[in-house]
Amino acid sequence: MEDMEIGIIGAMQIEVEALCSAMEEPQTQRVSGIDFVSGRLSGRRVVTARCGIGKVFAAICAQTMILRYRPGVIVNTGVAGSMTERLSVGQVALADRVVQHDMDTSPLGDPVGLLSGIGQVYLPTDPAATACLSACVGGLGVPYVRGTIASGDQFIAASAQKQRIRASFEDVVACEMEGAAIGQVCYVNRVPCAILRAISDGGDEGAALDYPAFLSAAADTAARALLRFTEVWKA
């Protein structure tokens, strides 16, 4: 099978459907219960997948994509809740690094978020891919902030939860449910990784109402940035 230049993972169909619709000569293959759609976007060999919600589905998808399609870079796209006053609904968070906020062996004396077996709390994303995404988002005229994106198997919808995450980790700008798992899989496989999240809600008491109201628009912003990325990315 031909190696892919770019792999793109979203948790939900709404996060990848615009990319799949734009793909030329698409081919779908179901592996590990996940549909991988490969073809060409902007003349580049691209594979996309809807992994499902949560860190386990995200990890299964990323590992399968790496083994099956050997992408040169993986981008995780989708929506997230804002963890900072600097980001509002419709704007974009880009990860310089990721952390799993619900990873906690602190009763054993470890720092919260420490990844056992790796010995790190934060995992870096790829600087070149993140810089390229930054230029793509900026080119759309959409405000963005770079920083730490936190992931966990929780939908954050309370100010107390939001404050706990912000207090526990440095420079957290957004929170979602998949990015850090994908980041960990890419890290151990030495595959460049970047994470883009359009803000759908504030991660507070209004999140349960804001999320469905703004999901579609946020997903569209992320998709437009990724389409631009496929045009300009140079490995």
N, C-alpha and C positions, 0 to 999 in steps of 0.2 A: 504493500500500500504506500502511496506517495506521502511523504512527510508534509504536514500542514505548516504554513508560515505563522498562522495566528489561530489560537483557540479562544473561544469566547464562551463563558459560562454565566447563565442567569438562573435564579432560583425558580422563577415563574414564567409561564408562557408569554405573558405580556412584556416581559423583559427581553425576550429574544425573538419575538414573532416578526418584528420589522426587519431584523437582520436576515432571518430565514426567507422572508418574502422577497428581499432584494437579491438573494443569492442566485447566481447563474449555475445551471447544470447541477441542481441539488441532488444529493443522494442521501437517503436515510438508512442508518443501520442501528438496530437496537442491541445494546450491550449492557449487561448488568442492570436491566430494567430501565435503561435511559436511552432516549432517541438522540443519536448524534447525526446532525445534518451537515454534510460537507459539500463544498463547491467552491465557487469563486465570488469574491466581493472586490470590486475595484481591480479586477485582474489578479488578486492575491488568492492563494490557497488557504481557505478558512474552514474551520469546523466549529459549529455552535452546539450547545446543549442546554436543555432545561434540567437542572439537577434535582429540583425539589427543595423544599424548605428545611433548613437545619444543617448543622455541621456534619452529621454523618452522611447524608445524601451528597453534600458538597464534596466531601473527601472521596467518596466512591466515584463520583463523576470526574474529579480532577485526576485521580490515579488511573482510571480507565482511559481517559483522554490521552494522558501521557504515554501509556503503554501501547495504545492502539493507533494513535494518530501522530505521535511525536511532534507536537507543535513547538515552534521556536520560541513562542511567548504565549502565556495564558493571561487573559484579561477577565476579571470577574466584574460583571456589570449588574446594575439594578437600582433599587431604592433603599433608603435608610432613614432613620430618625436622627435629627440634629442633636448634638451634644454640646453645642456652643452657640453663644449669642451672635457669632459672626456668620452663621449659616441659617438661612430662612428656607421655607418651602419653595421648591423649584430651582434652588441653587445646587451646587455640586461639591461633594467631598472627594478628595483624592488621597489615597493612603501612601504616606512615606514609610509606614510600618503598620503592622497589625498585632492585635493582642486578643486572647480569649478571656473575656472578663469573668466567665463562669468556671474557669480552671482554677481550683483552689486546694492546695495541699498545705496551706498556712498552719494548720494544727501541728504539722511536723516540723515547723520552723522555716518553711519555704516562703518566699514572697508570693503574694497573690498573683496568679497568672503564669507562674513558672511552668514551662512545658517539660515535664519529666522526660529524660532521655535526650533532650536537646540542651537543657540547662540555660535557657533564655526565656525571658518574659515577652520581649518584643521581637518580631521577625521583620526584616526589611523587605520592602518591595524593590523592584528593579528601577534604578534611577532613570535610565534612558527611556523606558516605556512610560514611566510616570511623567517625565518631562514632556514626552510626546502627547500624552493625554491632556496635560495641562494646556498645551498650545491648541489642541483641538477644541477643548471646552472654551478657552478664551476666544478662539476664532468665531464661536457661535454667539459671543457677547453675553455668555452666562457667567455670573460671578461664581468663583470657586475658592475653596480653602484646602490647603494640604496639611496633613497631620496624621495622628494615629486613628485608625478605624478599629473599633472594638466589636467582637462577635461573641454571641452566646445563644444558647437554645432558649431564648426568652424574647417575647415582644415587649419592648420597654414602653410603658404607658403610665408612668408615675414619677413624679418629681423626686421622690426618695430614691428610687432605683437609679434615676439619671444622676443624682448627686453622688451616689455610691460609686458609680463607674468613673465619674469625673475625678473623685477624690482618690481613687485607687491607682489611676494610670495617668501618664503624662500626655498632655496635649491631645486629648480625645476630641475629635471633631464630629464623629458620627458613630452610630451603633446599628448593627444588623445581625444576621444569623448565619452567614456562610463564609464571608471573606477570609477570616483568619484560618479557617480549616483549609481552604484552598491555598492560602499562603503557606501553611505548614507542609502540605503535600508538595508544593512546588519547591519549597526550601530543601526538603530532604532529597528530592529528585534533581536538584540543581537546574530547574527550569525557571527562566525569568517570569516574573508575575507582576501584574498591576491591578489595582482595584479602583473602580469608579462607582460612586453612589450618588444618585440624584436624591435630594431631600424631599420626602413625602409627608413628614410630620415632625413634631418637636420633641418626641420621646417623653411626653408628659401626659397629664390627664386628658388633654385634647386629642391625643394620638389616635385613639380608636375611631374617632369621627373624621379626623383629618386624613388618615391613611387611605381609606377607600375614596375619599373625595378628590385627592390629589395624585393617586397612584398612577393613573393613565398619563397625565401630563409629565410627571417625573420620569416615568419609564420612557416616554418619547424623547425627553431631553438626553437621557443616557444613550438611547439608540442612535440619535443623530451624532453624538460625539464619537461613538464607536464606528459608525460608517465613515466618518472623516478619518479616524485612526487607521482604518484599513487602506485608505488612499495614500497616507503619508508615512506610515511606519517603515523604518529601515532597520533591519536587524543588525 
